[in-house]
Amino acid sequence: MKQLFVSLAIALAPVAAYAQTWTVDKAHTKVGFTVTHLMLSEVDGNFKTFDAKITAAKPDLSDAVFELTADINSIDTDNDRRDGHLKSPDFFDAAKFPTLSFKSTSFKKVEGKKYKAMGDLTMHGVTKPVTLDVTMNGPVTNETPRGKQDKVGFKVAGVIKRSDFGVGSSSTAVVSEEVEIKANAEFNKQDTAMAEKK
């Protein structure tokens, strides 16, 4: 039995050693949502404060694990009064539940650049599984003044029901039950040598 564990450890060691972290480029990333107001017009919002990373062992990121956190108090719909209402107990209750988070449990290729990301979304103190449509561009290697930099881009879309997370008691005639999640993100592969020096 001991020999089996040793063999497994040796077999998995190269994978663990190769695992890379990709950090989000916040200057080229937006995490947002869209709802329908009064069944008439769409209202867009985004989170100004967020963090995200990807961990992957394979160079093509086909085994990627995505992690995201966003600060509810940074919500921005381009209207201060509306933002304040969304942060209140009527909706997100930011004082009690200040963050939302997502962590993927699987990332599967559909075709070409199209993927499905499944994972757990935690919002308003509730965790539910969600499935997101993902388009991956890259990875590519860019030449920069500091040397070569590996980058990858993602376009993410999905739909959730706000009632599943207990967000907002407003009638669906006022605010749509369905909330469209959308994000455009760019990530940089972390330099392993630099990370070890820190």
C-alpha positions as a printed Julia matrix, in Angstrom:
198×3 Matrix{Float64}:
   0.0    0.0     0.0
   2.82   2.37    0.9
   4.49   1.68   -2.44
   1.2    2.53   -4.21
   1.03   5.92   -2.51
   4.67   6.63   -3.39
   4.03   5.69   -7.03
   1.0    7.99   -7.17
   2.96  10.83   -5.63
   5.72  10.43   -8.21
   3.21  10.29  -11.04
   1.4   13.41   -9.91
   4.51  15.42   -9.04
   5.21  16.67  -12.59
   1.61  17.89  -12.91
   1.75  19.76   -9.61
   5.11  21.25  -10.51
   3.79  22.52  -13.84
   0.62  24.1   -12.41
   0.53  27.78  -13.34
  -1.42  30.7   -11.99
  -2.88  33.31  -14.32
  -3.71  36.64  -12.7
  -6.41  38.99  -13.92
  -5.48  42.17  -15.77
  -8.02  44.52  -14.18
  -7.38  47.29  -16.7
  -8.73  45.02  -19.43
 -11.47  43.21  -17.5
 -15.1   43.97  -16.73
 -17.47  41.91  -14.6
 -21.11  42.82  -14.96
 -24.77  41.97  -15.35
 -27.94  43.06  -17.11
 -31.57  43.06  -15.9
 -34.77  44.2   -17.56
 -36.65  47.1   -15.93
 -40.47  47.26  -16.16
 -40.29  44.69  -18.97
 -39.19  47.6   -21.15
 -35.5   48.43  -21.0
 -32.24  46.8   -20.02
 -30.15  48.13  -17.16
 -26.46  47.28  -17.09
 -24.29  47.13  -14.01
 -20.79  46.08  -13.07
 -18.55  45.59  -10.07
 -15.67  48.04   -9.91
 -13.77  46.07   -7.27
 -13.05  42.42   -7.97
 -10.29  39.85   -8.17
  -9.87  36.7   -10.23
  -7.34  34.05  -11.05
  -6.97  30.89  -13.08
  -4.99  27.81  -12.1
  -4.09  25.32  -14.82
  -1.52  22.59  -15.37
  -2.02  22.27  -19.12
  -0.6   24.93  -21.49
  -3.88  25.15  -23.42
  -5.8   25.81  -20.15
  -8.18  22.93  -20.9
  -8.03  21.99  -17.2
  -8.47  25.55  -15.94
 -10.0   26.32  -12.56
 -11.52  29.81  -12.33
 -11.92  31.76   -9.11
 -13.61  35.15   -8.79
 -14.62  37.44   -5.95
 -16.44  40.76   -6.28
 -17.19  43.5    -3.75
 -20.95  44.15   -3.62
 -20.32  47.67   -2.32
 -18.57  48.48   -5.6
 -21.71  47.88   -7.67
 -22.18  50.53  -10.34
 -25.24  51.0   -12.58
 -24.45  54.64  -13.4
 -27.1   55.85  -10.95
 -26.18  56.51   -7.3
 -29.73  56.16   -5.99
 -30.23  52.83   -7.74
 -26.82  51.6    -6.58
 -27.74  52.43   -2.99
 -31.0   50.53   -3.32
 -29.22  47.47   -4.76
 -26.81  47.45   -1.81
 -29.69  47.65    0.69
 -31.46  44.69    2.37
 -34.07  44.93   -0.41
 -31.56  43.33   -2.76
 -27.95  42.31   -2.09
 -27.81  43.43    1.58
 -24.16  44.4     1.2
 -23.72  45.11    4.92
 -24.48  41.46    5.72
 -23.19  39.83    2.52
 -20.36  42.05    1.23
 -18.96  39.72   -1.45
 -20.01  37.32   -4.14
 -17.78  34.54   -5.37
 -17.5   31.91   -8.05
 -15.28  28.85   -8.31
 -15.44  26.49  -11.25
 -15.77  22.75  -10.82
 -15.31  21.84  -14.48
 -14.26  23.45  -17.76
 -15.2   21.54  -20.89
 -14.62  22.29  -24.55
 -17.72  22.41  -26.75
 -16.09  23.22  -30.06
 -13.45  25.59  -31.38
 -13.06  28.4   -28.86
 -16.34  27.62  -27.11
 -16.38  26.08  -23.61
 -18.79  25.4   -20.76
 -17.69  26.38  -17.27
 -19.63  24.85  -14.4
 -19.13  25.93  -10.84
 -20.52  27.25   -7.58
 -21.77  30.82   -7.33
 -22.17  32.25   -3.83
 -24.26  35.39   -3.48
 -26.44  36.8    -0.7
 -25.26  33.93    1.51
 -26.57  31.28   -0.91
 -24.43  28.89   -2.97
 -25.87  27.38   -6.16
 -24.36  25.57   -9.15
 -24.32  27.58  -12.37
 -23.24  26.93  -15.95
 -21.58  29.64  -18.01
 -20.8   29.89  -21.71
 -17.16  30.8   -22.26
 -15.25  31.89  -25.35
 -11.47  31.62  -24.93
  -9.08  33.66  -27.05
  -5.51  32.48  -26.82
  -3.32  31.81  -25.02
  -0.85  33.99  -26.92
   2.66  35.18  -26.21
   3.25  38.91  -26.54
   6.55  40.73  -26.7
   6.75  43.52  -24.12
   9.52  45.88  -22.98
   9.98  43.53  -20.02
  10.17  40.43  -22.19
   7.67  37.82  -23.29
   4.27  37.67  -21.6
   1.69  34.91  -21.97
  -1.89  36.22  -22.08
  -5.36  34.78  -22.54
  -8.78  36.36  -22.93
 -12.25  35.16  -22.0
 -15.77  36.26  -22.82
 -18.28  34.87  -20.32
 -22.07  34.81  -20.43
 -24.81  33.09  -18.47
 -28.25  33.54  -16.95
 -29.31  33.05  -13.33
 -32.55  33.61  -11.41
 -32.21  36.18   -8.67
 -34.87  34.41   -6.59
 -32.59  31.35   -6.41
 -30.24  33.5    -4.33
 -32.9   35.45   -2.45
 -31.87  38.71   -4.1
 -34.71  41.23   -4.27
 -38.37  40.79   -3.48
 -39.46  43.22   -6.2
 -42.07  41.97   -8.62
 -40.73  40.55  -11.86
 -42.83  43.23  -13.55
 -40.43  45.78  -12.03
 -37.11  43.91  -12.19
 -36.7   40.78  -14.28
 -36.34  37.45  -12.53
 -33.57  36.49  -14.93
 -30.21  38.21  -14.6
 -27.72  38.01  -17.42
 -24.15  37.58  -16.24
 -21.44  38.83  -18.56
 -17.73  39.36  -18.28
 -14.79  40.13  -20.5
 -11.48  39.26  -18.93
  -7.8   39.21  -19.72
  -5.27  37.2   -17.72
  -1.48  37.15  -17.55
   0.46  34.02  -16.71
   2.42  34.56  -13.55
   6.17  34.27  -13.91
   7.11  31.32  -11.69
  10.66  32.55  -11.14
   9.45  35.99  -10.09
   6.79  34.48   -7.81
   9.39  32.38   -6.03
  11.48  35.49   -5.32
   8.58  37.25   -3.58
